Amino acid sequence: MENNLQRFNALREKAKTTARETMTITDFEAPQMGVIRILGLNRPSTKNAISKQLLKDLDEQVESIHAQGSSGDVRVLIIASEDDNVFCAGADLKERRDMSHAE
């Protein structure tokens, strides 16, 4: 068990993290496998409620990975929360209040 923990900590030290307004994007190099990408939802004040911007950012990430197909580096995609107390509250109802029917 300790050996696996040591390996994970070594991967974490080499991870590349990019922060966006709505999420963090962390790439772990997985030896002989490619990249494990974690999208960490990061809207703690709304319990990660899905806003238009968060939805756009998620869509961009998923479409980018999809467009690369099997030739891309990302082999695993994990959607997680940066808030230990909640994953996602669902749609951002406060934002939806001001949206048109089409939106």
C-alpha positions as CSV (number, residue, x, y, z in Angstrom):
1,M,0.0,0.0,0.0
2,E,2.7,2.4,0.9
3,N,4.4,1.8,-2.4
4,N,1.3,2.8,-4.3
5,L,1.0,6.0,-2.2
6,Q,4.6,6.8,-2.9
7,R,4.0,6.4,-6.6
8,F,0.9,8.6,-6.5
9,N,2.7,11.3,-4.6
10,A,5.5,11.2,-7.1
11,L,3.0,11.7,-9.9
12,R,1.4,14.6,-8.0
13,E,4.7,16.4,-7.8
14,K,5.1,16.2,-11.6
15,A,1.4,17.2,-12.3
16,K,0.7,20.3,-14.4
17,T,-2.2,22.4,-13.1
18,T,-4.0,25.2,-14.9
19,A,-6.5,27.4,-13.0
20,R,-9.5,28.8,-14.7
21,E,-12.4,30.9,-13.3
22,T,-14.6,27.9,-13.0
23,M,-12.3,24.9,-12.7
24,T,-8.8,23.6,-12.3
25,I,-7.3,21.4,-14.9
26,T,-4.6,19.0,-13.7
27,D,-2.7,16.6,-16.0
28,F,-0.9,13.6,-14.5
29,E,1.7,11.8,-16.6
30,A,0.9,8.1,-16.3
31,P,4.0,6.1,-17.2
32,Q,3.4,4.0,-20.4
33,M,-0.2,5.2,-20.6
34,G,-0.5,8.8,-21.4
35,V,-2.2,11.5,-19.4
36,I,-4.8,11.4,-16.6
37,R,-6.7,14.7,-16.7
38,I,-8.8,15.9,-13.7
39,L,-11.2,18.7,-14.2
40,G,-11.9,20.1,-10.7
41,L,-15.1,22.1,-10.5
42,N,-14.3,25.3,-8.6
43,R,-17.3,27.4,-7.9
44,P,-17.5,26.9,-4.1
45,S,-19.8,29.9,-3.4
46,T,-22.5,28.2,-5.6
47,K,-21.7,24.6,-4.6
48,N,-20.3,24.1,-8.1
49,A,-23.7,24.9,-9.7
50,I,-23.4,24.7,-13.5
51,S,-23.3,28.2,-15.0
52,K,-23.1,29.0,-18.7
53,Q,-19.4,29.6,-18.3
54,L,-18.8,26.3,-16.4
55,L,-20.8,24.4,-19.0
56,K,-18.8,26.1,-21.8
57,D,-15.4,25.2,-20.1
58,L,-16.5,21.6,-19.6
59,D,-17.7,21.4,-23.2
60,E,-14.4,22.8,-24.5
61,Q,-12.3,20.3,-22.5
62,V,-14.4,17.2,-23.5
63,E,-14.6,18.3,-27.2
64,S,-10.8,18.9,-27.2
65,I,-10.1,15.4,-25.9
66,H,-12.7,13.9,-28.3
67,A,-11.2,15.7,-31.3
68,Q,-7.8,14.3,-30.6
69,G,-9.2,10.8,-30.7
70,S,-6.9,7.9,-30.0
71,S,-3.9,9.9,-31.1
72,G,-4.3,12.3,-28.1
73,D,-2.4,12.1,-24.9
74,V,-5.4,12.0,-22.5
75,R,-6.4,8.5,-21.7
76,V,-8.5,9.1,-18.6
77,L,-10.8,12.1,-17.7
78,I,-12.0,12.6,-14.2
79,I,-14.5,15.2,-13.3
80,A,-14.2,16.1,-9.6
81,S,-14.8,18.9,-7.1
82,E,-12.4,21.2,-5.5
83,D,-14.8,21.5,-2.6
84,D,-14.7,18.5,-0.3
85,N,-18.3,19.0,0.9
86,V,-20.1,18.9,-2.4
87,F,-19.7,17.7,-6.0
88,C,-22.3,19.7,-7.9
89,A,-25.5,21.4,-7.0
90,G,-27.0,21.1,-10.5
91,A,-28.0,24.0,-12.6
92,D,-27.2,27.6,-11.4
93,L,-30.8,28.6,-10.7
94,K,-29.9,32.2,-9.9
95,E,-28.3,32.6,-13.3
96,R,-31.2,30.8,-15.1
97,R,-33.6,33.3,-13.6
98,D,-32.2,35.9,-16.0
99,M,-31.9,33.7,-19.1
100,S,-34.2,33.7,-22.0
101,H,-36.4,30.6,-22.9
102,A,-34.0,29.8,-25.8
103,E,-31.0,29.8,-23.5
